[in-house]
Amino acid sequence: MTAWIEATGAIGLQSRAGRYGGTYAHREIALNFCYWLSPTFQV
């Protein structure tokens, strides 16, 4: 994920390694991902 973020210059995503790391996304990106996972979430 980190390589893709750096290669594309994505500003809506952030990835951190380590104990408290994770991948964080802008609210709109996160919601669209939720809709993709479960279409009933969108309704």
C-alpha positions as CSV (number, residue, x, y, z in Angstrom):
1,M,0.0,0.0,0.0
2,T,2.8,2.4,0.9
3,A,4.5,2.0,-2.5
4,W,1.2,2.7,-4.3
5,I,0.5,5.8,-2.2
6,E,4.0,7.1,-3.0
7,A,3.9,6.2,-6.7
8,T,0.5,7.9,-7.3
9,G,0.8,10.8,-4.9
10,A,-2.4,9.9,-3.2
11,I,-3.3,12.5,-0.6
12,G,-6.5,10.8,0.7
13,L,-4.7,7.7,2.0
14,Q,-2.0,7.4,4.7
15,S,-0.2,4.2,5.8
16,R,1.9,3.8,8.9
17,A,3.9,0.8,10.1
18,G,4.6,-0.2,13.7
19,R,2.7,-1.0,16.8
20,Y,0.0,1.7,16.4
21,G,0.2,1.7,12.6
22,G,-2.5,1.1,10.1
23,T,-4.0,2.5,6.9
24,Y,-6.1,5.6,7.2
25,A,-8.3,7.1,4.5
26,H,-10.3,10.3,3.9
27,R,-14.0,9.8,5.0
28,E,-15.3,9.7,1.4
29,I,-12.8,7.0,0.4
30,A,-13.6,5.0,3.5
31,L,-17.4,5.2,2.9
32,N,-17.0,4.2,-0.7
33,F,-15.0,1.2,0.4
34,C,-17.8,0.3,2.9
35,Y,-20.3,0.5,0.1
36,W,-18.2,-1.8,-2.0
37,L,-17.9,-4.3,0.8
38,S,-21.6,-4.3,1.6
39,P,-24.1,-2.6,-0.8
40,T,-26.8,-2.7,2.0
41,F,-24.6,-0.3,4.0
42,Q,-25.3,2.3,1.3
43,V,-29.1,2.0,1.7
